[in-house]
C-alpha cells in the first residue's frame, strides 16, 4: 500500500508510523513461519531472523534520527512516487536516462540508469503491505536479504547455523535496516562471486550487470575478477596471475591519461563533498570558493604515484574509523568489527590451509587491489566505512565457500 495520490508525509515516530511498520514486520514474520513450516529453515534461523526483521523498527526515529543517513529520504520519496504516480520525483527525473533492452517477441523493457531509481524500482517489488515511511524500504531490504539467505543455503546446505552467524555481523544488520541500496549491492556481489567459484559464468554475468548501475566501482572491481578468471585463467596458475597483473600494469601505463582523469575526478568529487570550512560553508559550495589549492594537492600525476598513494592509504581504509574520528554511536563498533573481519579472513584461510590455494590467492589479490583503489578516495569516514563493508563482506562469504570446497575435496581424498 502507498498513498493513493503522492504527497510525502514524514510520519516520524508517530503512532501511524508504528502501525504501518509493525504491519510490514508482521508480514515478514508470517513469511518466516511459513518457511519454517515448509522446512526451508531450521528453528535457529526462525528465532534469529525474527530478531533481524525487528531491527529496522528500533533504528530510524528510535535509536537515531534518519537524517544521520539522509539519503534514505531520497530513496523513500522515489519509491513512493514510482508506486503512486509511476514517475520519478523532480530531483531525480532531471538526471534520469533510460536504457532500452529488446527482448524480441516479449517486447522491450526500459531500465533506469539512475542508481536511486533502479534500486527503488527493484525494492518496490517486495511484497510488504506498506510503503508509507522511510523505514518501509528497510523492510523491503530485509525481505530480499532473507531471500538471499535461502539462496545461499544451496551453497552451504550443511552449514545453515554457521551461515546464520554471517548475517549477524553488525554492519550488515545496520545497512540492511536502512532505506539504502547497499543490500542489493551486497547480494549481487555475493552471488556473482559464488557462481564464479562454481564456474557459472553466465549466471555470474547476470549478477554483475546490475552493479553497473547500482555501484560502478563494485562493477569495475568484480569485472576485473571476471576477466582475469575467464580470459587469463589467473586462478589456475601463479604464472598466469603474474602475467595478468603485468597486463594490468602495462594497460594502466598505456592508458595513463584516461585512468588518472577518472581517479582524480572521483578524488576531487569525494573531497569536495566532505569539505567543511565552518560557519555553514561546506560541501561543493565550500569547494567552489576555496577548492583550487585542494584540487592541486590531491591530483595524482602518474600511475606510479597512484600505486604509492594507494598502498599508503590502505591501512586507513582497512582499520577506520579510528578512535579520534568517532562521532557516531556506530563508529566504535565498526572499528572493532573491521579488525574482527580482517582476523576472520585470516583465520578461515589458515584453518582451512588455503594460503597455497591458487583460487584463494587470486581472490585475495582482487580484494587487495579493490581496497587499494578505494583507499585513494577516502575523504568521508562514514561513507567509506559503508563502501568498505559492501566490498569486504562478499569476499568473506566467497572465502568461506572456498573453504567448504576445500574441506569437501579433502573428505573425498580420505574416502
C-alpha positions as CSV (number, residue, x, y, z in Angstrom):
1,X,0.0,0.0,0.0
2,X,1.1,3.5,-0.8
3,X,-0.6,6.9,-0.7
4,X,-3.3,7.0,-3.4
5,X,-2.0,10.4,-4.5
6,X,1.6,11.2,-3.8
7,X,2.2,13.7,-1.1
8,X,5.1,12.8,1.1
9,X,4.3,12.9,4.8
10,X,7.0,12.4,7.4
11,X,5.2,10.3,10.0
12,X,8.3,10.4,12.2
13,X,8.0,8.2,15.3
14,X,4.2,8.8,15.5
15,X,1.5,6.1,16.1
16,X,0.8,5.9,12.4
17,X,4.5,5.2,11.7
18,X,4.5,2.2,14.0
19,X,1.2,0.9,12.7
20,X,2.5,0.9,9.1
21,X,5.8,-0.6,10.0
22,X,4.5,-3.2,12.5
23,X,2.3,-4.4,9.7
24,X,5.4,-4.8,7.5
25,X,7.2,-6.6,10.3
26,X,4.3,-8.9,10.9
27,X,4.2,-9.9,7.3
28,X,7.9,-10.8,7.3
29,X,7.5,-12.9,10.4
30,X,4.5,-14.7,8.9
31,X,6.6,-15.4,5.8
32,X,9.3,-16.7,8.2
33,X,6.9,-19.0,10.0
34,X,5.7,-20.4,6.6
35,X,9.3,-21.1,5.6
36,X,9.9,-22.9,8.9
37,X,6.7,-24.9,8.5
38,X,7.9,-26.0,5.0
39,X,11.3,-26.9,6.5
40,X,13.2,-24.3,4.4
41,X,14.9,-23.1,7.5
42,X,15.6,-24.6,11.0
43,X,14.5,-23.4,14.4
44,X,17.6,-21.4,14.9
45,X,17.0,-19.5,11.7
46,X,13.4,-18.8,12.7
47,X,14.5,-17.3,16.0
48,X,17.4,-15.3,14.7
49,X,15.6,-13.9,11.6
50,X,12.6,-12.9,13.8
51,X,15.2,-10.6,15.6
52,X,16.8,-9.5,12.4
53,X,13.5,-8.4,10.9
54,X,12.8,-6.4,14.1
55,X,16.0,-4.3,13.8
56,X,14.5,-1.6,11.4
57,X,11.8,-0.8,14.0
58,X,14.4,0.3,16.5
59,X,16.8,2.2,14.3
60,X,15.1,5.2,12.5
61,X,13.4,7.6,14.9
62,X,14.1,5.4,17.9
63,X,17.9,4.9,18.3
64,X,18.8,7.7,15.9
65,X,17.3,10.2,13.6
66,X,17.1,9.0,9.9
67,X,18.8,12.2,9.0
68,X,22.0,10.5,10.2
69,X,21.7,8.7,6.8
70,X,20.0,11.5,4.9
71,X,20.0,9.6,1.5
72,X,17.2,7.5,3.0
73,X,14.7,10.3,2.4
74,X,15.5,10.4,-1.3
75,X,15.0,6.7,-1.7
76,X,11.7,6.8,0.2
77,X,10.4,9.7,-1.8
78,X,11.4,8.0,-5.1
79,X,9.8,4.6,-4.3
80,X,6.5,6.3,-3.2
81,X,6.4,8.4,-6.3
82,X,7.1,5.5,-8.6
83,X,4.4,3.4,-6.9
84,X,1.8,6.1,-6.8
85,X,2.5,8.1,-10.0
86,X,4.7,5.8,-12.0
87,X,7.3,8.6,-12.4
88,X,10.4,9.8,-10.5
89,X,10.5,12.8,-8.2
90,X,11.6,16.0,-9.9
91,X,15.1,16.0,-8.4
92,X,15.8,12.5,-9.9
93,X,13.8,12.8,-13.1
94,X,16.1,15.6,-14.3
95,X,19.0,13.2,-14.0
96,X,17.3,10.0,-15.3
97,X,18.1,8.3,-18.5
98,X,16.6,5.0,-19.8
99,X,18.4,2.1,-21.4
100,X,16.1,0.1,-23.7
101,X,16.5,-3.7,-23.9
102,X,14.9,-5.5,-26.8
103,X,13.5,-8.9,-25.8
104,X,12.3,-10.0,-29.2
105,X,8.8,-11.4,-29.1
106,X,8.5,-10.4,-25.5
107,X,8.8,-6.7,-26.5
108,X,11.3,-4.3,-24.9
109,X,11.9,-3.0,-21.4
110,X,13.4,0.3,-20.2
111,X,16.0,0.1,-17.5
112,X,16.6,3.3,-15.5
113,X,20.3,4.2,-15.3
114,X,19.9,6.3,-12.1
115,X,21.0,4.1,-9.2
116,X,18.3,5.5,-6.9
117,X,15.5,4.8,-9.4
118,X,17.0,1.4,-10.4
119,X,17.3,0.2,-6.8
120,X,13.9,1.6,-5.6
121,X,12.2,0.1,-8.7
122,X,13.5,-3.3,-7.7
123,X,12.9,-2.9,-4.0
124,X,9.3,-1.8,-4.8
125,X,8.6,-5.4,-5.9
126,X,9.0,-6.6,-2.3
127,X,5.5,-7.9,-1.3
128,X,5.3,-5.9,2.0
129,X,1.9,-4.4,2.9
130,X,3.0,-0.7,3.2
131,X,5.4,1.7,1.5
132,X,4.5,4.7,3.7
133,X,7.6,5.7,5.6
134,X,11.4,5.9,5.3
135,X,11.6,2.6,7.1
136,X,9.3,0.7,4.6
137,X,12.2,0.4,2.2
138,X,14.3,-1.1,5.1
139,X,11.8,-3.9,5.4
140,X,11.9,-4.3,1.6
141,X,15.7,-4.7,2.0
142,X,15.2,-7.3,4.8
143,X,12.8,-9.3,2.5
144,X,15.4,-9.5,-0.2
145,X,18.2,-10.3,2.3
146,X,16.1,-13.2,3.6
147,X,15.6,-14.4,0.1
148,X,19.3,-14.3,-0.5
149,X,19.8,-16.3,2.8
150,X,17.5,-19.0,1.3
151,X,19.5,-18.9,-1.9
152,X,22.8,-19.2,0.0
153,X,21.6,-22.4,1.7
154,X,22.1,-24.1,-1.7
155,X,25.8,-23.3,-1.5
156,X,26.1,-24.0,2.3
157,X,23.4,-26.6,2.7
158,X,25.2,-28.4,5.6
159,X,26.2,-25.2,7.4
160,X,22.9,-23.3,8.0
161,X,23.8,-22.3,11.6
162,X,27.3,-21.1,10.6
163,X,25.9,-19.2,7.6
164,X,23.4,-17.6,10.0
165,X,26.3,-16.1,12.0
166,X,27.5,-14.1,9.0
167,X,24.1,-12.4,8.9
168,X,24.6,-11.1,12.5
169,X,27.6,-9.0,11.6
170,X,26.8,-5.5,13.0
171,X,27.3,-3.6,9.7
172,X,25.1,-6.0,7.8
173,X,22.4,-5.6,10.4
174,X,22.7,-1.8,10.2
175,X,23.0,-1.2,6.4
176,X,20.2,-3.6,5.5
177,X,18.0,-1.9,8.0
178,X,18.1,1.4,6.2
179,X,16.4,2.8,3.1
180,X,19.6,2.5,1.0
181,X,20.8,0.4,-1.9
182,X,23.7,-1.4,0.0
183,X,21.6,-4.6,0.4
184,X,21.2,-5.0,-3.4
185,X,24.9,-4.3,-4.0
186,X,25.9,-6.9,-1.4
187,X,23.5,-9.5,-2.7
188,X,24.6,-9.1,-6.3
189,X,28.3,-9.2,-5.3
190,X,27.9,-12.3,-3.2
191,X,26.1,-14.4,-5.8
192,X,28.4,-13.1,-8.5
193,X,31.5,-14.4,-6.6
194,X,29.9,-17.7,-5.5
195,X,28.8,-18.5,-9.1
196,X,32.2,-17.6,-10.4
197,X,33.7,-20.1,-7.9
198,X,31.3,-22.7,-9.4
199,X,32.3,-21.7,-12.9
200,X,28.8,-20.5,-13.7
201,X,29.9,-17.6,-15.8
202,X,26.5,-16.8,-17.4
203,X,24.8,-16.6,-14.1
204,X,27.7,-14.6,-12.7
205,X,27.3,-12.1,-15.5
206,X,23.6,-11.7,-14.7
207,X,24.5,-10.7,-11.1
208,X,27.4,-8.5,-12.3
209,X,25.5,-6.3,-14.8
210,X,23.1,-4.6,-12.2
211,X,26.2,-3.4,-10.4
212,X,27.0,-1.2,-13.4
213,X,24.0,1.0,-12.3
214,X,24.0,0.2,-8.6
215,X,27.7,0.9,-7.9
216,X,30.1,1.4,-10.8
217,X,33.1,0.9,-8.5
218,X,32.0,-2.5,-7.5
219,X,31.2,-3.3,-11.1
220,X,34.8,-2.4,-12.0
221,X,36.3,-4.5,-9.2
222,X,34.3,-7.6,-10.0
223,X,34.6,-7.2,-13.8
224,X,38.4,-7.3,-13.2
225,X,37.9,-10.5,-11.3
226,X,35.7,-11.9,-14.1
227,X,38.1,-11.0,-16.9
228,X,41.1,-12.4,-15.1
229,X,39.4,-15.7,-14.3
230,X,37.7,-16.2,-17.6
231,X,40.3,-14.9,-20.1
232,X,43.7,-15.1,-18.3
233,X,42.9,-18.1,-16.0
234,X,44.7,-16.3,-13.3
235,X,43.0,-18.5,-10.7
236,X,44.7,-21.7,-12.1
237,X,48.4,-20.7,-12.2
238,X,50.6,-18.2,-10.3
239,X,52.4,-17.6,-13.6
240,X,49.1,-16.6,-15.2
241,X,48.3,-14.4,-12.2
242,X,51.6,-12.6,-12.5
243,X,51.0,-12.2,-16.3
244,X,47.6,-10.8,-15.6
245,X,48.9,-8.3,-13.1
246,X,51.6,-7.3,-15.6
247,X,49.0,-6.8,-18.2
248,X,47.0,-4.6,-15.8
249,X,50.1,-2.5,-15.1
250,X,51.0,-2.2,-18.8
251,X,47.5,-1.3,-19.7
252,X,47.5,1.3,-16.9
253,X,50.7,2.9,-18.3
254,X,49.4,3.0,-21.8
255,X,46.0,4.4,-20.7
256,X,47.6,6.6,-18.0
257,X,45.9,9.8,-19.0
258,X,42.4,8.3,-19.1
259,X,42.9,6.4,-15.8
260,X,44.3,9.4,-14.0
261,X,41.4,11.6,-15.2
262,X,38.9,9.1,-13.8
263,X,40.7,8.7,-10.4
264,X,41.3,12.4,-10.0
265,X,37.7,13.1,-10.8
266,X,36.5,10.8,-8.1
267,X,39.1,12.0,-5.6
268,X,38.1,15.6,-6.1
269,X,34.4,14.7,-6.0
270,X,34.6,13.0,-2.7
271,X,36.9,15.6,-1.2
272,X,34.6,18.4,-2.3
273,X,31.6,16.7,-0.9
274,X,33.3,16.4,2.5
275,X,34.9,19.9,2.6
276,X,33.8,21.9,5.6
277,X,35.0,25.4,6.4
278,X,32.6,26.1,9.3
279,X,30.0,28.8,9.5
280,X,27.7,26.9,7.3
281,X,30.2,26.8,4.4
282,X,30.6,23.2,3.4
283,X,30.4,20.7,0.6
284,X,30.5,21.7,-3.1
285,X,29.8,25.3,-2.2
286,X,32.9,25.5,0.0
287,X,34.9,23.7,-2.7
288,X,33.8,26.2,-5.3
289,X,35.1,29.1,-3.1
290,X,38.3,27.7,-1.8
291,X,38.9,24.4,-3.6
292,X,41.6,25.3,-6.0
293,X,44.5,24.6,-3.6
294,X,42.8,21.4,-2.5
295,X,42.4,20.2,-6.1
296,X,46.1,20.8,-6.8
297,X,47.2,18.9,-3.7
298,X,45.0,15.9,-4.4
299,X,45.8,15.5,-8.1
300,X,47.8,12.3,-9.0
301,X,50.1,12.7,-12.0
302,X,51.4,9.2,-12.7
303,X,50.5,5.6,-12.3
304,X,53.5,5.1,-10.0
305,X,52.1,7.9,-7.8
306,X,48.7,6.1,-7.8
307,X,50.4,2.9,-6.7
308,X,52.3,4.5,-3.8
309,X,49.3,6.6,-2.7
310,X,47.0,3.5,-2.7
311,X,49.5,1.5,-0.6
312,X,49.9,4.3,1.8
313,X,46.1,4.7,2.2
314,X,45.4,1.0,2.6
315,X,45.8,0.8,6.4
316,X,43.5,3.8,6.9
317,X,40.8,2.2,4.7
318,X,41.1,-1.2,6.4
319,X,41.0,0.0,10.0
320,X,38.9,3.1,10.0
321,X,37.1,4.6,11.8
322,X,40.0,5.4,14.2
323,X,39.1,6.4,17.8
324,X,40.0,10.1,17.1
325,X,37.2,10.2,14.4
326,X,34.4,8.6,16.4
327,X,31.4,10.9,16.0
328,X,28.7,8.3,15.8
329,X,27.4,5.6,18.1
330,X,28.3,3.1,15.4
331,X,31.9,4.0,14.9
332,X,33.4,2.2,18.0
333,X,31.5,-1.0,16.9
334,X,32.7,-0.7,13.3
335,X,36.3,0.0,14.4
336,X,36.4,-3.3,16.3
337,X,34.4,-5.0,13.6
338,X,36.9,-4.0,10.9
339,X,39.7,-5.7,13.0
340,X,37.5,-8.7,13.5
341,X,36.7,-9.1,9.8
342,X,40.4,-9.0,8.9
343,X,41.2,-11.6,11.6
344,X,38.2,-13.7,10.4
345,X,39.6,-13.6,6.8
346,X,43.0,-14.7,8.0
347,X,41.6,-17.4,10.4
348,X,39.4,-19.0,7.7
349,X,42.4,-19.0,5.3
350,X,44.8,-20.6,7.8
351,X,42.4,-23.1,9.4
352,X,41.5,-24.5,6.0
353,X,45.0,-24.5,4.6
354,X,44.1,-22.0,1.8
355,X,47.3,-20.0,1.8
356,X,48.7,-22.1,-1.1
357,X,45.3,-22.5,-2.8
358,X,45.6,-20.7,-6.2
359,X,41.9,-19.8,-6.2
360,X,42.3,-18.2,-2.7
361,X,45.4,-16.3,-3.8
362,X,43.6,-14.8,-6.9
363,X,40.5,-13.9,-4.8
364,X,42.7,-12.2,-2.2
365,X,44.7,-10.3,-4.9
366,X,41.5,-8.9,-6.4
367,X,40.2,-7.9,-2.9
368,X,43.6,-6.2,-2.2
369,X,43.6,-4.3,-5.5
370,X,40.0,-3.2,-4.9
371,X,40.8,-1.9,-1.4
372,X,43.9,-0.1,-2.7
373,X,41.7,1.7,-5.3
374,X,39.1,2.6,-2.7
375,X,41.9,3.9,-0.4
376,X,42.5,6.7,-2.9
377,X,39.1,8.1,-2.3
378,X,38.7,8.1,1.5
379,X,37.7,11.6,2.5
380,X,34.4,10.8,4.3
381,X,34.8,8.2,7.0
382,X,31.1,7.3,7.3
383,X,30.7,6.8,3.6
384,X,33.8,4.7,3.2
385,X,33.1,2.5,6.2
386,X,29.9,1.6,4.3
387,X,31.7,1.2,1.0
388,X,34.4,-1.0,2.6
389,X,31.9,-3.3,4.2
390,X,29.9,-3.7,0.9
391,X,33.2,-4.8,-0.7
392,X,34.7,-6.9,2.1
393,X,31.6,-8.9,3.1
394,X,31.0,-10.6,-0.3
395,X,34.6,-11.7,-0.3
396,X,34.3,-13.1,3.2
397,X,31.3,-15.2,2.1
398,X,33.2,-16.3,-1.1
399,X,36.2,-17.3,1.1
400,X,34.1,-19.4,3.4
401,X,32.5,-21.1,0.4
402,X,36.0,-21.8,-0.9
403,X,36.9,-23.3,2.5
404,X,33.9,-25.6,2.3
405,X,35.0,-26.8,-1.2
406,X,38.5,-27.4,0.2
407,X,37.1,-29.5,3.1
408,X,34.9,-31.4,0.7
409,X,37.9,-32.2,-1.5
410,X,39.9,-33.5,1.5
411,X,36.9,-35.7,2.6
412,X,36.8,-37.3,-0.9
413,X,40.5,-38.0,-0.8
414,X,40.2,-39.7,2.6
415,X,37.4,-41.9,1.3
